Amino acid sequence: MVARHLDEMNEQFREALEQPIEMIRQNPMAAMLVAFGAGLGLGVLITQALVEEEREPLLSGRTKRQIYDAMSNMLPTMLQRQLEQFTS
C-alpha cells in the first residue's frame, strides 16, 4: 500500500516536472522573454544592492540648488539669510 502511494507520488512529481518543459517547447519566445525579464530584474536588484556610491541628487534637488546659487549672487545679505532658511 505504501509502495503504491510512493509510485503515485513519483508519477505526479514527474508530470509536474514535465509540464513546464512542455510549455517552454510550445511557447519558446514567451519563455525566452520571461527568462530575459527575470534576469534583467535580478541584475538591477543586485546592482542596486552592491553599489554604495553616493547617488546624484534628483533633478528637483539640482534645480533648487542652481536657483539658490544664482539668486544668492544677486540678493543682498539680508535676503540671502531668508533664502537659506527655505532651502535648508
N, CA, C and O of each residue as an XYZ file, in Angstrom:
352
protein
N       0.815     -1.183      0.000
C       0.000      0.000      0.000
C       0.872      1.265      0.000
O       0.626      2.184     -0.782
N       1.877      1.317      0.862
C       2.769      2.466      0.906
C       3.535      2.577     -0.402
O       3.749      3.679     -0.907
N       3.948      1.442     -0.951
C       4.693      1.442     -2.209
C       3.836      2.007     -3.337
O       4.341      2.725     -4.199
N       2.556      1.692     -3.335
C       1.656      2.204     -4.367
C       1.530      3.730     -4.256
O       1.536      4.427     -5.271
N       1.417      4.244     -3.038
C       1.340      5.695     -2.834
C       2.641      6.372     -3.263
O       2.614      7.455     -3.847
N       3.761      5.748     -2.981
C       5.044      6.298     -3.416
C       5.134      6.338     -4.936
O       5.628      7.310     -5.508
N       4.657      5.287     -5.587
C       4.653      5.259     -7.054
C       3.774      6.371     -7.615
O       4.150      7.042     -8.576
N       2.599      6.562     -7.008
C       1.702      7.627     -7.457
C       2.348      8.999     -7.256
O       2.248      9.866     -8.124
N       2.999      9.191     -6.130
C       3.666     10.470     -5.859
C       4.820     10.696     -6.829
O       5.025     11.817     -7.297
N       5.572      9.648     -7.135
C       6.655      9.774     -8.109
C       6.117     10.141     -9.481
O       6.706     10.964    -10.182
N       5.005      9.535     -9.866
C       4.399      9.832    -11.174
C       3.914     11.284    -11.211
O       4.126     11.981    -12.203
N       3.267     11.739    -10.142
C       2.811     13.127    -10.084
C       3.997     14.092    -10.115
O       3.919     15.157    -10.728
N       5.077     13.724     -9.462
C       6.269     14.561     -9.455
C       6.861     14.656    -10.862
O       7.241     15.740    -11.304
N       6.940     13.538    -11.558
C       7.452     13.540    -12.940
C       6.577     14.397    -13.852
O       7.082     15.155    -14.680
N       5.264     14.269    -13.692
C       4.344     15.073    -14.507
C       4.519     16.559    -14.208
O       4.486     17.395    -15.110
N       4.703     16.870    -12.936
C       4.905     18.268    -12.556
C       6.193     18.824    -13.154
O       6.249     20.002    -13.506
N       7.224     17.996    -13.275
C       8.483     18.443    -13.879
C       8.376     18.550    -15.390
O       9.019     19.408    -15.995
N       7.583     17.702    -16.004
C       7.453     17.705    -17.466
C       6.561     18.831    -17.965
O       6.730     19.288    -19.095
N       5.624     19.284    -17.158
C       4.683     20.312    -17.581
C       5.381     21.624    -17.968
O       5.088     22.146    -19.044
N       6.283     22.186    -17.157
C       6.953     23.430    -17.592
C       7.825     23.222    -18.830
O       7.922     24.108    -19.679
N       8.445     22.077    -18.929
C       9.280     21.794    -20.105
C       8.427     21.794    -21.360
O       8.827     22.330    -22.394
N       7.257     21.193    -21.265
C       6.352     21.162    -22.420
C       5.846     22.561    -22.758
O       5.713     22.905    -23.933
N       5.569     23.355    -21.754
C       5.118     24.733    -22.006
C       6.215     25.544    -22.696
O       5.928     26.366    -23.566
N       7.465     25.314    -22.309
C       8.581     26.010    -22.954
C       8.701     25.575    -24.407
O       8.966     26.399    -25.283
N       8.511     24.298    -24.666
C       8.560     23.805    -26.058
C       7.446     24.403    -26.896
O       7.649     24.699    -28.073
N       6.278     24.584    -26.309
C       5.145     25.133    -27.054
C       5.258     26.648    -27.249
O       4.770     27.181    -28.246
N       5.884     27.329    -26.324
C       5.991     28.797    -26.374
C       7.433     29.239    -26.135
O       7.726     29.825    -25.093
N       8.327     28.976    -27.065
C       9.734     29.307    -26.808
C       9.998     30.814    -26.695
O      10.825     31.236    -25.886
N       9.305     31.622    -27.497
C       9.543     33.064    -27.452
C       9.097     33.641    -26.112
O       9.812     34.442    -25.510
N       7.933     33.244    -25.651
C       7.444     33.737    -24.359
C       8.372     33.295    -23.237
O       8.658     34.071    -22.326
N       8.840     32.068    -23.295
C       9.751     31.568    -22.266
C      11.061     32.360    -22.273
O      11.618     32.670    -21.220
N      11.537     32.679    -23.467
C      12.774     33.438    -23.579
C      12.592     34.856    -23.028
O      13.480     35.376    -22.353
N      11.455     35.477    -23.311
C      11.202     36.827    -22.799
C      11.044     36.838    -21.284
O      11.504     37.766    -20.619
N      10.404     35.821    -20.740
C      10.265     35.730    -19.287
C      11.640     35.563    -18.644
O      11.944     36.204    -17.638
N      12.462     34.705    -19.225
C      13.804     34.499    -18.673
C      14.638     35.779    -18.777
O      15.378     36.115    -17.853
N      14.518     36.484    -19.893
C      15.245     37.741    -20.061
C      14.796     38.768    -19.027
O      15.628     39.415    -18.390
N      13.484     38.920    -18.859
C      12.954     39.881    -17.887
C      13.366     39.542    -16.466
O      13.717     40.429    -15.688
N      13.326     38.264    -16.126
C      13.723     37.852    -14.779
C      15.208     38.122    -14.554
O      15.600     38.587    -13.484
N      16.030     37.831    -15.554
C      17.469     38.096    -15.433
C      17.768     39.576    -15.331
O      18.622     39.994    -14.549
N      17.066     40.366    -16.119
C      17.260     41.811    -16.082
C      16.854     42.376    -14.724
O      17.579     43.179    -14.137
N      15.702     41.955    -14.235
C      15.246     42.425    -12.928
C      16.185     42.019    -11.810
O      16.481     42.815    -10.919
N      16.647     40.796    -11.856
C      17.581     40.313    -10.839
C      18.901     41.084    -10.907
O      19.481     41.425     -9.877
N      19.368     41.355    -12.123
C      20.598     42.125    -12.287
C      20.477     43.530    -11.729
O      21.404     44.033    -11.094
N      19.336     44.167    -11.965
C      19.115     45.516    -11.431
C      19.091     45.485     -9.907
O      19.696     46.339     -9.258
N      18.399     44.509     -9.338
C      18.337     44.412     -7.878
C      19.714     44.177     -7.260
O      20.056     44.791     -6.249
N      20.494     43.300     -7.861
C      21.833     43.021     -7.336
C      22.720     44.251     -7.458
O      23.467     44.578     -6.536
N      22.637     44.933     -8.600
C      23.440     46.135     -8.798
C      23.076     47.203     -7.775
O      23.958     47.843     -7.203
N      21.783     47.398     -7.543
C      21.334     48.386     -6.558
C      21.851     48.037     -5.165
O      22.222     48.920     -4.391
N      21.872     46.746     -4.854
C      22.307     46.323     -3.522
C      23.821     46.473     -3.346
O      24.287     46.763     -2.244
N      24.583     46.282     -4.409
C      26.034     46.298     -4.299
C      26.662     47.673     -4.450
O      27.749     47.923     -3.929
N      25.988     48.559     -5.155
C      26.553     49.881     -5.399
C      26.381     50.719     -4.145
O      25.270     50.896     -3.645
N      27.491     51.229     -3.647
C      27.452     52.033     -2.432
C      27.851     53.478     -2.696
O      28.061     54.248     -1.759
N      27.955     53.843     -3.954
C      28.328     55.213     -4.273
C      27.190     56.160     -3.892
O      26.019     55.781     -3.851
N      27.578     57.396     -3.618
C      26.560     58.390     -3.339
C      25.849     58.715     -4.642
O      26.485     58.987     -5.661
N      24.564     58.683     -4.599
C      23.785     58.919     -5.817
C      23.654     60.410     -6.078
O      23.720     61.233     -5.165
N      23.468     60.733     -7.352
C      23.250     62.121     -7.724
C      21.912     62.575     -7.183
O      20.965     61.789     -7.130
N      21.818     63.845     -6.777
C      20.509     64.327     -6.332
C      19.526     64.330     -7.500
O      19.919     64.406     -8.664
N      18.275     64.247     -7.171
C      17.243     64.274     -8.195
C      17.253     65.602     -8.923
O      17.856     66.572     -8.464
N      16.584     65.639    -10.055
C      16.529     66.850    -10.858
C      15.979     68.014    -10.046
O      16.464     69.138    -10.176
N      14.976     67.765     -9.212
C      14.409     68.854     -8.413
C      15.438     69.406     -7.427
O      15.501     70.615     -7.204
N      16.244     68.520     -6.837
C      17.272     68.971     -5.905
C      18.359     69.760     -6.601
O      18.825     70.775     -6.084
N      18.768     69.294     -7.784
C      19.792     70.029     -8.540
C      19.261     71.379     -8.983
O      19.970     72.383     -8.917
N      18.009     71.408     -9.438
C      17.415     72.664     -9.897
C      17.296     73.645     -8.741
O      17.591     74.831     -8.890
N      16.864     73.148     -7.595
C      16.741     74.007     -6.415
C      18.102     74.597     -6.048
O      18.194     75.780     -5.721
N      19.149     73.789     -6.099
C      20.494     74.252     -5.771
C      20.968     75.289     -6.787
O      21.591     76.279     -6.404
N      20.685     75.080     -8.078
C      21.105     76.036     -9.100
C      20.391     77.372     -8.930
O      21.001     78.432     -9.070
N      19.100     77.317     -8.630
C      18.350     78.558     -8.418
C      18.891     79.299     -7.202
O      19.073     80.516     -7.236
N      19.144     78.560     -6.132
C      19.698     79.171     -4.923
C      21.042     79.835     -5.212
O      21.277     80.969     -4.797
N      21.918     79.135     -5.920
C      23.236     79.706     -6.234
C      23.109     80.956     -7.092
O      23.813     81.940     -6.861
N      22.226     80.929     -8.073
C      22.060     82.086     -8.947
C      21.490     83.277     -8.177
O      21.941     84.407     -8.360
N      20.514     83.030     -7.326
C      19.891     84.126     -6.587
C      20.808     84.665     -5.490
O      20.775     85.858     -5.187
N      21.621     83.802     -4.898
C      22.478     84.268     -3.803
C      23.524     85.263     -4.296
O      24.007     86.085     -3.516
N      23.877     85.202     -5.566
C      24.840     86.158     -6.115
C      24.201     87.524     -6.361
O      24.905     88.531     -6.436
N      22.880     87.566     -6.486
C      22.207     88.802     -6.838
C      21.543     89.486     -5.644
O      21.316     90.695     -5.681
N      21.230     88.741     -4.593
C      20.457     89.290     -3.489
C      21.354     89.896     -2.410
O      22.493     89.469     -2.221
N      20.831     90.879     -1.719
C      21.571     91.418     -0.575
C      21.676     90.371      0.531
O      20.950     89.377      0.526
N      22.569     90.597      1.464
C      22.866     89.646      2.532
C      21.626     89.302      3.352
O      21.430     88.143      3.718
N      20.802     90.278      3.639
C      19.606     90.050      4.451
C      18.663     89.052      3.764
O      18.128     88.152      4.411
N      18.473     89.212      2.492
C      17.592     88.297      1.760
C      18.238     86.920      1.585
O      17.535     85.912      1.517
N      19.542     86.873      1.513
C      20.221     85.582      1.398
C      19.953     84.720      2.619
O      19.752     83.511      2.497
N      19.949     85.332      3.795
C      19.661     84.581      5.028
C      18.250     84.013      5.006
O      18.024     82.876      5.420
N      17.312     84.804      4.525
C      15.929     84.324      4.413
C      15.853     83.156      3.432
O      15.170     82.163      3.684
N      16.552     83.285      2.329
C      16.565     82.234      1.310
C      17.178     80.946      1.852
O      16.707     79.854      1.535
N      18.214     81.065      2.657
C      18.854     79.896      3.251
C      17.898     79.140      4.160
O      17.953     77.912      4.229
N      17.028     79.851      4.853
C      16.056     79.195      5.739
C      15.104     78.310      4.931
O      14.713     77.237      5.390
N      14.737     78.750      3.752
C      13.793     77.983      2.949
C      14.452     76.809      2.221
O      13.794     75.809      1.933
N      15.722     76.927      1.929
C      16.391     75.853      1.177
C      17.023     74.800      2.071
O      17.416     73.745      1.574
N      17.135     75.042      3.359
C      17.757     74.042      4.227
C      16.765     73.025      4.694
O      17.121     72.109      5.435
